[in-house]
Amino acid sequence: QVQLVESGGGLVQAGGSLRLSCAASEGTFRIGGMGWFRLAPGKEREFVAATSLSGSSTSYADSVKGRFTISRDNAKNTVYLQMNSLKPEDTAVYYCAAGRVISTIARVYDYWGQGTRVTVSS
């Protein structure tokens, strides 16, 4: 069983930056890809970014391209989401997910974190 723990959320002004972290527990040999999704009030869960654990493949939602960067430190079993030029519409609870393959589709992922809240004020 893989456990994921997110951290790094908080309150930031528009134009600011935050870095989210997702630490994976033991059992990461099952993981081929990790992703970030977000859930905003009144909206459906939305794909944000994903990476293969080898780092050879990454994917971003159009809404965050050029502003967000996903990266990983395999030695620490940790994936990061660097968020720059934040906008009020980025406000959401951000969830880390892990699965056997990289995907933009939430149901492909087997493991989920508890979420970390990001609030961007205008």
Summary of the structure (lengths in Angstrom):
residues: 122
radius of gyration: 13.2
end to end distance: 39.9
largest distance: 41.6
contacts: 384
relative contact order: 0.32
helix: 10%
strand: 49%
